[in-house]
């Protein structure tokens, strides 16, 4: 995934997964999980699970497809929330 993001101009080399802690849940208005299915945590906040496949062991092209899927789903969520896509830049 790091190589795919780099090919799109995003430096995620320092990114690491984060545990879904109480502090993060308290901060959030909505929680999005990716691919946890029946294992998704109960957060007490509006929560949705994006059915995103694990990219471990996938080809560069397959990971690109997953990245596009995540970007499209994120754009839809930002629109729904009324947040401009450039707000975090």
VMD Tcl script that draws the C-alpha trace (Angstrom):
set ca {
  {0.00 0.00 0.00}
  {2.89 2.39 0.74}
  {4.16 2.05 -2.87}
  {0.68 2.63 -4.30}
  {0.20 5.76 -2.20}
  {3.68 7.00 -3.15}
  {2.77 6.56 -6.83}
  {-0.14 8.91 -6.14}
  {2.03 11.51 -4.39}
  {1.15 10.52 -0.82}
  {3.99 9.81 1.61}
  {2.64 7.24 4.05}
  {6.03 5.76 4.92}
  {5.66 6.80 8.56}
  {2.04 5.70 8.92}
  {1.24 2.92 11.35}
  {-2.05 1.28 12.31}
  {-3.60 2.70 15.44}
  {-5.72 0.94 18.02}
  {-9.27 2.20 18.28}
  {-9.00 3.72 21.76}
  {-11.61 5.41 23.90}
  {-9.92 8.77 23.27}
  {-10.24 8.36 19.50}
  {-13.86 7.28 19.80}
  {-14.64 10.24 22.10}
  {-13.07 12.62 19.56}
  {-14.93 11.19 16.58}
  {-18.38 12.09 15.30}
  {-18.44 8.89 13.26}
  {-16.32 5.75 13.25}
  {-15.28 3.94 10.08}
  {-13.76 0.49 10.24}
  {-12.41 -1.45 7.30}
  {-13.16 -5.10 6.79}
  {-13.74 -6.19 10.38}
  {-17.20 -7.67 9.67}
  {-18.60 -9.49 12.70}
  {-15.49 -8.51 14.69}
  {-16.26 -4.76 14.51}
  {-16.10 -2.97 17.85}
  {-19.14 -1.44 19.52}
  {-18.32 2.26 19.74}
  {-21.49 4.02 20.87}
  {-21.05 6.34 17.86}
  {-22.45 6.07 14.36}
  {-20.22 3.35 12.93}
  {-19.92 1.84 9.49}
  {-17.70 -0.95 8.26}
  {-16.28 -0.53 4.78}
  {-15.86 -3.97 3.24}
  {-12.31 -3.36 2.08}
  {-10.15 -6.41 1.34}
  {-6.82 -6.87 3.09}
  {-4.02 -5.84 0.71}
  {-1.38 -8.12 2.27}
  {0.20 -10.24 -0.44}
  {-1.71 -8.55 -3.26}
  {-0.15 -7.28 -6.48}
  {0.56 -3.59 -7.07}
  {-2.41 -3.43 -9.47}
  {-4.76 -5.09 -6.97}
  {-3.68 -2.66 -4.26}
  {-4.26 0.24 -6.68}
  {-7.83 -0.99 -7.13}
  {-8.32 -1.08 -3.36}
  {-6.86 2.44 -3.02}
  {-9.30 3.73 -5.65}
  {-12.16 2.05 -3.84}
  {-11.14 3.63 -0.52}
  {-10.77 7.08 -2.14}
  {-14.22 6.84 -3.75}
  {-15.85 5.71 -0.50}
  {-14.07 8.47 1.43}
  {-15.16 11.10 -1.10}
  {-18.76 9.92 -0.70}
  {-18.50 10.13 3.10}
  {-16.98 13.63 2.99}
  {-19.78 14.79 0.69}
  {-22.37 13.26 3.02}
  {-20.80 15.07 5.97}
  {-20.53 18.34 4.05}
  {-16.74 18.41 4.37}
  {-14.74 19.68 1.37}
  {-12.23 17.05 0.25}
  {-9.44 19.64 0.58}
  {-10.33 20.52 4.21}
  {-7.49 18.45 5.68}
  {-4.79 19.83 3.39}
}
mol new
graphics top color blue
foreach p $ca { graphics top sphere $p radius 0.5 }
foreach p [lrange $ca 0 end-1] q [lrange $ca 1 end] { graphics top cylinder $p $q radius 0.2 }
display resetview
